[in-house]
């Protein structure tokens, strides 16, 4: 970022940089994306260079849907056949369920819905071509709480948070 700024490539607005974070955006701590960068706000070059920066991070889950999903997963984990002990229960807490579990849940749910449709059409649920066709164009409520769509190529839309720095 600084190298582009110092070379004058960010002066006209023709160029900007994009940073991608693999961790979910935390709306309770937006400053974490800038920690360390602006501790010394007297460095005008650093402040100015980040006027041409866009950050992208996975959007956080929507509550209460995700909280309900986590609660249900915790109940299933403690029930048979798993019977896992939740050491946090004595403190009134649940195990933290990672977002990847919600993504997996969505994928299985989509397959199950398509397989059920295939069977109702008299086809086999192992007919991958038909299953793929039935999943394309699907709209559903994800375990993360988003309303999702699958396009004609079978790709799911992403849910991201876009971060920029306000002029001060």
N, C-alpha and C positions, 0 to 999 in steps of 0.2 A: 504494500500500500504506500509506504513512504517513498520507495524507489520511484513509483509512478508519479507521485506528487512532486518529488524533487526534480524529475525530468520535465515537469510541466505538462504531462499527459492528462491530468485531471482538470486543468484550468478552464477548458471550454465546455465541459460537460459532455463531450463526445465519448469519453471513456468513463467507465466505473468498474469497480470490482465486486465480485460476489463471493461470499464465504458461506460454506455449508457446514452446519453443525449436525453431528449424528445423534446428539442427545436432545430429548424433548425440551421445548421451550418451557420455562418456569415463569408464569405470569407474576408470581410472588417475588421473583428475584431477577428482573430484567437487566439490572446493572452487571450481572455476572459475565455478560458478553463483552463488557468493556473493562473489566477489572484489569488493572495493571497498565492499560493503555493511557488512561487519563488521570492517573494519580498525581502527576505533575502537570496540572492544567496550564501551567505557564508556557508549555511547549506548543506554541501556536501552530507549528507545522503539523504536529500529530493531530491536533483538533481539526485543522483545515483539511487534512488528507482524508479523514473519515467522513467528510461530507459527501464523498463519492463512493461510499461503501454500502452494499446491501447484504444483510445476513439472512440466511434461510435456515429455519430449524423446524423439526417435526412439531406440529401443533399438540398442545396438551389434550388429554381426554376431556370430554364434556361430562360434568357431574350433573345429576346423580346417577346417570346411566352407568358410567364406569365404576362408580362405587358399588352399585348393585352387582355388576359383573364380578368384581373382586370378592364381594361377600359370598356370592354363589360358588365361586371357585374354591374359596376357603372351606365352605360347607362340604363340597364334594371331596376335597382332599382329606378331610377328617372322617368321612363316611367310608364304609366298606365298598369296594375291596381295598382301597388305599390305606385308610386308617392312620394317616399321618398325624402326629401330635403337633399342635400349634403352641409353641412355648410362649407366644405373645398373648394368648387368650387370658391368662391370669391378670394381665394388665389392661384387659379390655380392648386389645388391638388385634388386627388381622395381619397375616403375612402379606407382604407387598407382592402383588402380581404384576409382573413386567408386561409392558405393552405388547411384546412379541406374542404373549399368550393370547391376547385379544385378536391379533392378526391371524393366528392359527385357528382360533375359534371361528372367526369370520370365514376363513377358507373352507373349513369343514362344514360349516352351516350352508355356504353356497353350494358345495358339492351335494350335500344331503337334499337340499331343496330341488336341485336339478335332477338328482337320481330319482326322487319321488315323482317328479314330473315325467321322467322317462318311463317309469313303471306304469304310471297312469295312462301313458300313450301306448302301452303294450310293448315297449322296448326294454332292452337290458340296461341296468344301471352301470354296466361295465362298457357301454358303448361311448368311448371317449369323445368321438366326433359329435354325437348328439348332446352329451353332457356339456361340452364346450359351447355349442350353439345355444343351449338353454341358459347358460350363465351369461353370455353376451347380452348386453342391454339391461341387465338386472339392476334394480335399485333396492337398497336395503338399509336398515339401521345397524351400524356396526357396534361391536361390543364397546368401542371407545366413545360411542354416543353420536357419531357423525351419521348423516344421511349420505350414503355412498352410491356411486354409479359405476357400472362396468361398461366400457365403451365397446364399439363394434370389433375392436381388435382383441378384446379380452383383458384390457388394461384397466386397473382401478385408478380412480383419481386420487391424488395425494392431498393430504391436509397439512398445510405448512403455515408457519408464522413468519412473516417478513419483518425484518428489523432494519431500521434506519436510524440515523442520528439526527435529532432536530437541530436546526440552527439555533445558536444561542446569542 
